């Protein structure tokens, strides 16, 4: 499985990496899991419904971050596109939810995928 990112993801990742030093290692762990389960497994990773596009977009809700020391309830969310034909996963968005879980950036998703 090949992994890539969109430009905005890289910026968000770098910003969060300053706060959460283990984030790079944590993302590598997620990549290893996604190689086995690219289409997710609920309730941890689930497909985002109602986007009106063909590309499969998924949200990782229970992301483990060692720096936060909260296990899978870290509050970090990762959005990715699974491009089955290309055998590739592309990370679209990463954010830290502080109080309420905000929705993903649907405009960004529609900008990159059909």
N, C-alpha and C positions, 0 to 999 in steps of 0.2 A: 504494500500500500504506500502510495506517495502522499506526502503532506505539503501543503503550501498555505500561504496567508494572503489576505488582501492588505493594502497599505494601512487602512484605518486600524486593523487589528494590531499591526506592528506597533503603532503609536500607543494604543491603549495598553498593550502588553508591557511596553517599556515603562510607562507611567506606573502601572501596578507593581512591576518588578522592583521599583525603588522602595515600595512599602513592604512587599512580601518577597523576601530574598529567595525563598525556595520555589518560586513560581516556575522557573525554567525546568527544574527537576520534576515538579508536579505535572507540568504539561507533557513531559516525556512519558510519564506513567499513563496519562490519559491516551496518548498516541498508541501505546502498547495495547491498551484495552480496546481502542477503536479498530485496531487491526483485526481483532477477533470478532467484534460486534459493530461494524460500520453503520448499521441501521439502528443502533441503539437498543436499549432494553429498559422498558418502563419499570418503575417511575423515575429512574436515575437519568436516563437519556431518552428523550421522546421527540417525535416528529412534530414540528410546529404546523398546526392546521390553519387553513383559511388565508394563505398567502396569494393564491391565484397564479402560481407558477408551477412548472413541471419539475424543476430541480428539487430534490429532497433536502430540506433544511431541518436540522436537529438542534435541540437545546440540551446542554448538560447541566442538570440542576444540582446534582450532588457531587461537586468537584472537591476532591481532597487537597487541602493546602496545608503543608506541614508548618509553615510560618504562623498560621492562625491557630493551630493546635485545637481545632474543633472537629476533626474528622471530616466526614462527608458533608457536614452542615457549615461549611466555611463561608457561604454567602457569595462565592464567586460563580459566575455563570459564563458558559462558553457556548457560542453559536457557531455551527459549522454546516457546510454544504457537502453532501455525499454525491460525488460525480461518478456514478457506477460504471458508465461506459469507459471512462478514462482510468478507473482504478485509483481514484484520488479523493482525498478529503481536503477541503479548503476551509481554514478557520476564518470566520467573518467578523466576529465580535467577541470581546471579553470585557466583563465589567464586574464590579463589586456592588452587590445590593446591600444597602445599609439598613433600611427599615423594611419597606415593602418591596416585593419583587417587581421590578419594572419590566415592561415588555421589551422585546428585541427591537432593533432599529429596522423596521420593515422597509423604509425607503432605501436604506443601504442594500438590503437583500435584493430588492427589485432593480437596483442600479446594476448589480453584477450578474443576476440570473434571470432566466426566462422560464 
